[in-house]
Amino acid sequence: EVGAVTELSQAEMDLWDGPVHYNSIQHVLDPSSATTPLRLVTNSSLADPKTGISLNSILAKGPCILNDMFEILIRFRMYDKGLISDVSKAYYMLLTGELEQHVRRVVWRYGKTGTQWRVFVFLTVGMGDRPAACLMEIAVKMTVLIFGHIDLVAGRRLNRDRFVDDISTGGTQAEVLRFKGVEDGVTMVCDGTMTQIMSKTHLLLKAVAISGEQDGDKLKKLGSSVLGLGFSTQRDTMRVEFKVNTSAKKRGAPTGPSWDRDNIDKLEDSNLSMRAAMGVTNSQYSPLGLASPITIKLKVAMRNMYRKKLTWDEQLPPDMEKHLKFLIRLLVEAGSFEFARCVRPADAVGRCTMVVYFDGSDDAFSAVVYMRWRLRGGGYFAMLLTAKSKVSSMWGTSTPRVEMDGAVLAMRLAYRVVRALNEEDIPEFVWFIGDSETVLAAREKESGFFGEFFGNRIGETHDFQAELQKITKVGDNGDGKWWHVRSADNAADRSSRLDSIPSELGIGSEWQRGPDYLTLDREEWPLDRNFAERKNKVQIPKEEIVKKYRGLSDSCGHINLHDLVDHRG
């Protein structure tokens, strides 16, 4: 029906004197899909039994030119209004030549056993073809290059805010209405500028949904999600879902049902292994890190299993199995949590500022990014944009080292966020805040004292900050300084410790809105830079100092940072 395959006659096969290759084809059922409950899948990696060569083995994959999913989601949360769409049967719109047809032959007989096999060829690119993603990108980029003049803004959005065939973008109210246009009440196809651009090369948008519209069939047609995260246009919220399945897998698919509230009581009778724990940990999808206070608990549990040198399939020790079952129950009972799609309030004035926190503990280190806006009626509004947590190393670590890793993570995350933003959304200032006086004071020393671990990481934060300052200002009025805050006032503390529960992560929580002081004027924040005044309390382990300076250390094996601090400002 879509013109992707055609039957090949015996005469056509006799006339063809070029290369021939057959791929396997099978059907895949997906009752949950509103648009493709039945999908035919071919295997272009199927090797010829005589030569051992497959089609994919001789095709060039092409460069990776896909847009970054994380960056798309960051921009999606910055738009006043969100817009999602999907290119209908995207790969089937990319036609191939005669040679490509004969090296992708398939046989089919419509389930009628005993009848003659019929030979078909693919006329279009297939999802399993090695260069498929690259070809799709080229097709869209060429379409926008030639026809983007129809709407320059829409063209830029189609280029930047699309992952293969999924479009997750937005803009002002006027922009998204222009992108969408008028919707056909029956087919749900729209005639806006995005559709006009794409249709020039027969790339069709199956539907377009924007923030504020009622949830319904149209949203279901688009999967009710944005790059794997649940999405409600009606509430303009996104959703992280916790999915847990500990059954064995066969060909990558679980052989048993997932745990839910109806069967969770049977969990106590099951035996869990490290393989099951890995499956639970890796199945939690939170690309923006908003679930990191919960997912970090799973990752730390996995690290502790590695420390025990357990094998993959042996039953966990009783204490570890009990803890894993507790975490599974926590996830199942929570089910999911929501967060606002847009971090910008409707009455925001001017450019935002970005507040980046970092922290580290013996178990993990983390970084958290909040966007802060001045409100038209006075005061400020803040919202969590993204976060990231990592497990601390099993070897050669210490609290100062983990805190230093947190600082590096914060700088990397901040730089990545700023690079992802559209020019009009780049923050006016970026603040870096942490509760480790050791790390903050160590960054003030320009050179000389530190060993490899501290020295390399301090250097990386300065290198990234130099690049960041080419884009925006860091610190108060661009002075580049980082600030100290008490642990109780550090927003990154939650994602580096192990005592959070899912109910503390939802809309309206402190995790999402940030510390209360972010709504106050900057002068009222509980920050300080009095490192030099507290030099007798700010200490660093002797092993982080270059050997020739270790004689300065006291009998406790630490060195005060009085001589390591730049006192010039």
N, C-alpha and C positions, 0 to 999 in steps of 0.2 A: 504493500500500500504506500510506503514512503519511498519506493524506488531504490532500495538499498541492494537488492539481489534480483537476479533474473535467471531463468532457466537456460541452460546451454543445450543446443541441439547436437545430434551426432555429426551433422554436416559441419557445424561450426568447430567442433573438436577436431574433425579430420583436416580442416583447412589450416588450423593453427599449427605452426611449426616451431614456435618458441618454447621457452621453459614452462613446465607444468608442475604444480605442487598442490596437494590437497591438505586442507585443515579439517580438524574435527569440529563439530557443531553440536550443541545441546541446548535444551531450554532450562531456564532458571525461573522458578516461581517466587514471586514476592507479593503475597496478598495485601501487605501493608502499603504498597505503593499505589497512589491514586492515579498515576499516569502510565506506569509500566508494570502491571502485575505479572506479565509474561515477557521475558527478555531472552532472545536468542544470543548465545555466547559462542564465539569461535576461539580456537586456540592457535594463534599464529606462531607459538613456540613449539608446536608439534614437529618433531624431527622426522625426516625421511628415514625409514628403517634401513635403507641401503647406504646412503651417504652420511647419515647422521647430521644433516644440515636442516635447519628450520628456516622459515621465512624471517623471523625476528633475528636470527643469528647473522644474517647478511644485510640487515637494514641498519642504517645509522639512526641512533636515537635522536640526535640533534641536541643543541644546547638547552639547558634548563632555563627557560624564559618565563616560567610561571610566576605570577605575582605571589608574594609572601602572604599566607593566610593570616598570620598574626598582624601584619601591617594593615591588611584589609579590615580586620575587626577593630583595630585601633581607630582608623578613620571612620568606620561605621558608627562608632559610639560618639564621635565628635559632631556628626551632622545634626542639625535641628530636627529634621524629619528623615526617617529611614525609608529606603526603597529596596525591594528585593525582586529578582526576576530570574528566569532560567531560559537558556537557549534550547528550544525544542528540538529533540533528536539531532543534537549538534553534529556528531560525527557523520551522520547520514547525509548531511548537507555538503560534505567535502567529497567531490567526485574524483575518481582515479582513472587511469588510462587502461588500455587493453592488456598490457603486460601485467599490471597489478591484478587484473581480474583473473587471469589464468594461473597465477601463483597463489591464488586464494580461492580455489575451487572447494566446494563442499558437496556432499551427497545427502539426499533426504528422500524419504518415501512416506511421509505423513503417518507414520505409525502402522502402516499396513505390512505386516510381516509376510514374507514370501513374494512380494511384488518386486518389480525391477527398480533398482536405485536410479534416482533422477539426479542429474548434475546441475548445480547452480554456481554462479560466480557472483562475488561482491563487486558492486559498481562504485562503492564509496569506501571511505576510511572506516575501519572497525576499531572498537574500543580496545581490543587486545593487540593492535598493531603497535610495534615499538615506537614509531615516531608520531603516534596519534596526538598526544598532548601538544607537541611542538607544532604540528601542522595546524591544530586548532588555534593556537596563539597567533601563528602567522596569518591565518585567514581573517581573524578579527582585527588584528593590527592593520592589515592592508585595507580592510573595509573602512576602518576609522580614518586611515590616512587619506583615502580617496574621497570619502563621503562625510567626513567629520565636520565639514563646513556647514552642514545643515544646522548643527548646534555644537559649538566648540566646547562648551562646558560638558554637555552630555557625552561627547566624544572622549574627553579626558577621563570622565568617570568610567566609561566602558573599558578603557585601556587599563586604568589603575585599580579599579574596585571590582575586579572579576577574577575568580579562580576557575580556570577552564571554562565551563559553561554556566557557572553560578555567579550571579551579579548581586553584590551586597554593597549598596551605595546610599546616597541621600543628598541632602542639600537644604536650602530654604524651602518654605512652603510653596513659593512660586516656582522654584526650580523643579521640585519633584512632580508638581502638577504638569509642568511643561514636558518633562521626560516621559510621563505616563500618557497624557492625552486622554481621549475619550475611549471608554471601554465598551466592547461589544457585550451585551447582556447575556448572550448565549455561549459564545466561544471563549469569552474572557480576554480575547486579544485586544490590545490597545493600539492607538494610532499616534502616540506621542513621538517626540524627536528621537528617543532611543530606538523605538521600533522602526522609524523611518530610515535611520542610518543602517541598522542591521539588515533590514529587508532588502536593501540594494543588492546584496549578494545572497539572498534567499536564506539568511540566518534569521529565524523567527523566534520571538519571545513568546513563550506559551501563556504567560500572564504577568501582570505587574501589580504588586501589593505595596502600599505605603502606610506609614504610621498613622494611626487614628481610624483606620478602616475596621469594620467588624471582622472578627475571626470567622471563617467559614470555608466553603468549598474552594475558593480561590487560594487561600493560604494552604489548605491541604494539598492542592495541586502542586504547590511549590515546596511541599515537604514539611511545612510548619516549622522550618528551621533555617538558620543562617550558619553555614559552614559547620554543621554538626551540633550547634547550640539551639535549643528550643527558642521559638520566637512567637510573640503575640503582637500583632499589629494593633489590636484593640486597646491593650494596656501599654503598648510600646515597651515591653519588657523582654528580656532574654532569660534563658533557663539552663542551669547545669543539672544534668540528671546523673544520679549514681546508679550504675548497673553492676550487678554482682552475679557471676556464674562460676562455680568451682568444679563443674563437671569436666571430665576428660574431653579433649578435642580430637576430632577426626577430620583431616584435610582442612584444618583451621577453623572448623565450626564446632561449637559445643554439642555434646551428645545428650545433655540433660537440660532441664528447665533452669531459668535464672531464679535466684532467691527473691521472694517478694513477701509481703505481709501475710499472705495466706499460707505459705509453706515454711516460713522462717523458723517455726518451732522444731522442725525436723533437723535443723542445723546441728543441734547438740549431739545427734546420733551419727554424724558424719565424721570421717577421718580426713584431716587436711595435711597437705604436704607443702613444701616450699614452692613447687610448681604451681599449686593452686593459689598460693599467696602472690606469686608473680603475676598470675592471670588477673587476680582481683586488682592489684596495684596498677597494672598497665591498662586496664579497661576503663579507668576513670579519666574522662575527657574534659579538660578545663584549659583550653589554649590560652586564655588570658590570665590564668593563675588565680582566679577569684576563689577557687576551692582549695587553694594551697594550705590553709590551716588544717584541713582535714586530710588531704592527700599526702602531706608530709608525714603524717602518723603511719601510713601504710609503708612509705619508703623507709622510714627509720626501722620499722618492724622487719622489713626485708634485709636491711643491713645487719641487724642483730642475728638473723638466721645465717647470713654469710659468715659472721664471726664464729658461729658454732661449727662451721664447715660441714653442714648438713648436705646430704645428697638430695637430688631433686624430688624423688618420689617416696622417700621414707616419711613416715608419720612424724609430725612435729612433736617436740617435747611438750609435756602437758601445759607448762606455763605459757609457752609461745602459742600453742593451739588455742588456749583459752583466750589469750589477748587478741588473736586474729579473729576468732568468732565474735568477740566483743566489737571489734571494728566493723565486721560485716553487718552485724545487727544495727550498728549506728548508721551505716549507709542505707540499709534497706528501710529502716523506720523513717529516715529523713526523706528518701525518695528523690528529692530535688530541692533546689532553692532558686529564687528569681533575683534578677538585678535589673536596674533600669538600663535600657539601651542607650539613652542619651545622657552624657555627663554634664551637658550644658543646660542651665536653667533658662526658662523662657524669658526672664527679665534680666539676663546677664548684660553687663555693660563693658565694652572694651575687650582687650585681649586677656586671656587667662594667665595664671601663673601655675607652675608645676612644682609640687612638693614631693621629694623623694626621700624615703626613710630606708635605713639599713640596720640590720641586727645580726647577731650570731649567738649560738648557744653550743653546748657540748654535742647536741644532737643535729643541729641544722643551722643554716644561715639563710637570710631572706632579704628581699628588697620589695618595696611597695611604692606605687606611684599614684598620687592624687592630683586632680585638676581642681583649681580654685578660681572662683569668679567673683567679681564685684557685682552687687545687685543694684538695680536702679533705685530702689527705695532705701538703700543703705544696708550695710552689713555685707557678709560674704557667704558663699555657698561652696562646699567642697564635695567631691565624689571620687570614689576609688575607680581608677582607670584600668590598672593591671598590677599584677604581683607575680613574684617568682620565689620559690623556695628550693633549696638543694640540701641533700644530706651531707653532713660533714664527713671527712675522710676517716677511714678505719685506722689509718696509721699516721704517725708523725704529726699529730695535730695538737692544738692547745686552744684555750679560749681566745687569746689574742689573735691567733692565726685564723680561726673561724670568723671572728669579727672582721678581720681584714678581708677575708673572702666575701663577706657580706658587702663591704664597701665597693669592691670590684664589681660584684653583681649589680649593685645599685647604679654604678656608672655605666656599665654595659646596657642595662635595661633602659636607663634614661636616654642614652644616645640613640638606641634603636627606636624608641617612641618618637623622639623629636624628628628623626629622619623619616619616619613613616607619615607624619602629619602633612596635610595640605598647608601651603604657605600661609594662608589666612588664619590657620589654627595654631601656628607655632607660638609657644608661651613667651610672655614678655620677660619673665625671670624663671630660673630653676634653682630651687633650694635643696641642698643635701643635708640631711639631719640624721644623727646617730647617737647612741648612748655610750659608745666606747671612747673614753678619753685617750686610751692608748693609741688607737687607730687615728683619731683626729689630730692628736699631737704629733704622731709620727709623720703624717702627711705634710706637716709644717717644716720638717727638716728637708732641705733641698737635696743634699747628697752626702755620701761619705760613710755614714755610720752603719747602715743596715746590711745584713747578709742577703743571701739569694732570695729567700721566701718573701720577706717583707720588701726588700728593695725592688724586685720585679713587679710586685703588685702595686706598690706606691707609684712606681713609674707608669704603670698602665693607667691608673686613675688620672694622673696628670696628662698623659698623652690623649686620652679620650676627652678630658675636660678641655684641652686646647682645641680639639676638633669641634666640641659642642659649642664653645664660645665663638666659633665662626658663624654659628647659626643663631644663637640667642645669648642672653646674659646669665651668668651663674652667680648666685649670692645676692646680697643687698647691693643694688645699683651696679651690679656687674663686677664686684670686687673679687669674685672667685672663691670666697671663703665658705667652708663648711661649718656647721653648727652642732653644738652638743645639747642634748635633752635628757631628762631623767628617763629611766627605763619604763616607768609607769606612763610616760607621755610619748613613748616611741610606738608609732603605729605598726612598725615591722615586727614588734615583739610577738604579736599574736601568731604570725606565720612561721616563727622559728621555735616556738615551744609546742608542747604536745597535749594541751589541755582544752583545746577548742572543741565545740560541738556544732553540728550543722545549723541549729536554730540560731546561732550567733552570727550567721553569715548573711542572712536575708535582707531584703529591702528595709531601710530604716535603721539597720544595725550600726553600731559604732564602726565595725569593720568597713562598711560601705560608705558611710558619711565622713569617716575620719575623726580624729580627736576634736573635741568641742572648740579648742582654741583656734582652729582653722577658720572659724566664722568671725573671729575678732580681728582688729587691726594688727598688723605685723608687730608693732611695738609691744603688744600684750602677750605675745607668745612666750612660753617658758623656756627660752633658749639662752645659751651663753657661750662665750669663747674664752673663758678664764683658765686656759690650760696652764699657762706659765705660773699663775698665782697658786695653782695646786700641784706644783712640780714634785712635791714630796710624796704625793699620793698617786701620781701618774707614773707607772712603772712598766717596763717591758722585759720579757724574759731574756736572759743573757745570750741564749742561742740565736736570737735574731740580730745580734750585733756582730759586726766584722771583728775578727779575733783581736786585732791590734787595739781595739777600744774596750775589750772586756775587762781590762784592769780597773776601769771606772766603776765596775759593778760592786754592790755591797755584799755582805756575807750571805744574804738570802738568795743570791743568784740573780738579782734584778738590777737594772740600771734606771736611775731617775731620768726623766726626759728633759730636765732643765737645760742640758747642753744640746739636746736634739731639737729644741723648738726655735724657730725663727722669731726673735723678739722684736722684729722691726715693724710689726703691725698685725 
